[in-house]
Amino acid sequence: MNDGSSSTHNSAAYDSNVGIQAETVHNSNVYFVHPDASPQEKYKVGVRFLEDGIPSRARDMISDAIAHGYDSAEVRFHWVLAMLSARAYHDLSTEELQRLHHAAGLVRTYAEGEWKDALRVVLELLAILSTADGETGRVLERVRALSPRRRDAILRHLDHVLSGGLKDSLWVENRERAETTRFGNDRVRRVWAYFEPDPIGPRALPPRPSTAATARAALPSRVGLFVVVTGFLWILALLSDPAVAVVGLLVALGAGLTAAHFGPRWYQEHQRKDERRELHIPDQGAPASAGEGFTNRVRHSFDHYFSIRVPHGFAPHAWLEHTAHIRNSLVAEITLLYRESRISVDRVNWLIRHHAEDARDRHNRGILFDHRRSDRTPAVAKALCAVALIILGLTALVLLGTVASGVGASQLLLIVLAVAGAVWSGRAAAILWLEAQGEDHRLAEETQGYQERFTARQVAYQNWKSFLDATRPSELEMETWLTSDKTLFVDGALRHYQLTWRDLTTHTILITPARPYKRGRVRGGPWRYSRYSFRLFLVTQDGVREISTEFDFTDAKRGFEHRSNYRFDALSSVQVTERTHAGYDLELVLTNGPARNIRVKDADTHQLAPEENAQEIAEINLNSAGFIHTFRLLEGIAADGKGWIERNNPNKLASFRAVD
């Protein structure tokens, strides 16, 4: 579920990351191609690139498949779409036009079927670009006769190629398709999951190694010395006063067994309290002071989730105070487990959320502090142990008095040494025995606790990961929604200016991130953003109309629109600035106003996978933003003004003959 939480990573380098609320690269192999992949496999990945809005990579993959002998009407159809997608006809090089002509000559060699029909329609659309509107009717009928999937693919990828009356005839269908798909597949309730980072796997602190073996190894020598010395002292007491010695022995044995029965648990309670103090985890009271960095973010995340996972009857602040020691303990544990280079707290939020829900549920069942109650030694046990130790001490004093009364002054030194040996060895033996008992108990308890915690965390991890996988939109869905937004934005601009496609010479749309935003991508794919800035340039014979607005991608809500108009000679220069640590900036210089800087792409920071090429990823992102087409258009206008428009007028394009 989307709980509305977020964490900010603002490690700015050249202002590169300020405003980036979160970023993640999903560990997906959707675009992975094995070096030994077959041409068919490369073709399939190429089609996926094309469908997901990455035509530059689609061209490379499908061309490679064709070069290795994998060719058909279906393959050529997708290759032609990849050649034309996100490009205007005048963007094509001479070599690319020659390759398209060659493909047109191959159409007759392919088997009849829907793929050949679709390929023929695409080539015929190219052939009628420079013809009169009246000659387009037959081709439009063939376009509409195609299956919806083929027709939609053609209209989408030939968006910049089609123009004039031809595009006017198809625009209503294009707009209706965008309206239908814009919120399809439960967009509003699912988009957030795309920007949610992949959760890191469950971990739990393992039991600490036991020191019981070391304690037991040293125990026999202490016990042996204690038995010898106390035996010697008891024999002396027996010789001095047999009745007192026998009664004292029985009382001492009874008191000792009682203390041995109740003492270990009391001792273990004190040991646990000492361990808490050593770890700076207060048993009760105020939380430990917050540190910096990862620990601080973990602490804030715990505070956030505990304040929204509150049991009935508690105010958030009261619940935070009530669970302070639980949160401090968990903060220390999770910080220790996950404090690694490049691990974001976003990736462990699932675990923090799990513990917040677990604490709430345990409180509702009345077992939130059961572990503390189980740690406490009952008052009766403490009293019996204390009484037994007092009786044991008094009995020892009585026996020592009996010994002292029956020996001479010359033997007192020996008695004192024996008593000192008995005290030292007895105390050492008791501590070693208690340590061995306590370690055995602690190890068994911690092992059970570790297994229970790890199992519970595994279940929580699998539940969250399965939910994310089921909710997270695919690349195709994200691209379809974005394409629909762009289409309806363009349609709104045309309506506002009361323009038709016949009135336009060309157009371009630049898609850039709008801060603050979250961003995510799959390996090998473009960044996708939670907030976009759309900037549309409509070029007519009279000049350029520029419309820009910001989009919230989750619900497609727009901000205020900004519009400006300028003549061709008003655009004096267009420059691109590339900074390794900041990204790409586009600068528009107008003769009648200040220069405008447009951030096209932020830096990739450390978000490149080992097998990814930085330059290739940068090109994918620039193409996805529409930057290449936009830059060529604006650069041409800035350099040649209206002369560039005249040379690239759709009605004056060189004819393309669709051979069949």
PyMOL commands that set and color helices and strands:
alter all, ss='L'
color gray80, all
select helices_A, chain A and resi 39-51+55-67+73-84+89-91+94-109+114-127+133-145+148-157+164-181+184-194+212-240+242-278+293-308+316-322+324-338+345-364+370-375+379-405+409-471+475-497+501-503+568-570+614-624+627-640+642-647+650-652
alter helices_A, ss='H'
color red, helices_A
select strands_A, chain A and resi 20-26+506-513+517-522+528-529+531-540+543-552+557-558+562-566+571-579+583-590+596-602
alter strands_A, ss='S'
color yellow, strands_A
deselect
rebuild
show_as cartoon
